[in-house]
């Protein structure tokens, strides 16, 4: 009887192991197949880190039992390892800016409207964001969820004065244009902006802007993106925070609602990134691509946007990436990418709690004679 039970027990875990190893392999396809064509893969991509951890658990489990079945998860992890190099970066050999080397500092930050609606219950958050930027003194700032007032203490003119040394700006307001408060996306620069453009999408307030900056004798095109938001509401976050699986009609309805929002956002981002990546391919200048992609390093969005570009986090960052400090998803969804004609150094994710995103920044230099 004991032998029968042991066989059933082992058969169960072998089956579960194969299921999760297969799911990990399927998740790698999410980077290559557009959710607009097959959206279910995007959910596997979203679960990639958890699938990785589960497979590591199986490796330990079978190794303790001295069973060769640990090879199943080893093979699955090995075949999908390329995907996790965008999730974890090791500092060994990462380039650092040499003293005296000519460079500029770029910062990308979703400021959540400078805490306009007091989401953080911290009235000093706006001044904290400005103080942080003044301390860092970046040469180029890419804001997402940018906000100013028509009148009062936070007009564009007043904000421009507070930011110091970034006198050139490119702003695209996507809502509130005809009222007292304006919301959108903005790029500030200490370098002259000689050309500006906007890439708009249908039926959304998300947008991409690009600005051509003259940096000494070179011109660089900076793309500032805020891709399709999931648009969870407070009730969605509250539900996920307190989720206890119990089959009930209300819970099934809530799970379906969240799933539909994710699906819709996956598809819209895929369509948006196809447009932007095509635009990037035709840029006459080396490019820097910043912003809130609202998607993870395991996604079609990231893989398509990156294309032949370099990821500043992978080049000179360290640790496990995370740029979103809200409840879901706790991944890196903000990025700084750049052309091979540009080098990046000393990438940082500043874990300050002044928005639901962390600011990203790194130093950059233009490689002479390569463009």
Buried (B, 14 or more C-beta within 10 A) or exposed (E): EEEEEEEEEEEEBBEEBBEBBEBBBBBBBBBEBBBBEEBEBBBBBBBBBEBBEBBEEBBEBBBEEEBEBBEBBBEBBEEBEEBBEBBBBEEEEBEEBEEEEEBBBBBBBBBBBBBBEEBBEEEEBBBBBBEBBEEBEBBBBBBBBBBBBBEEEBBBEEBBEEBEEBBBBBBBBBEBEEEEBBBBBBBBBBBEBEBBBEBBBEEBBBBBBBBBBBBEEBBBBBBBBBBBBBEBEEEBBEBBEEEEEEEEEEBEEBBEBBEEBBBBBBBBBBBBBBEBBEBBEEBEBBBBBBBBBBBBBBBBBBBBBBEEBBBBBBBBBBEEBBBBBBEBBEBBBBBBBBBEBBBBBBBBBBEBEBBBBBBBBBBBBBEEEEB
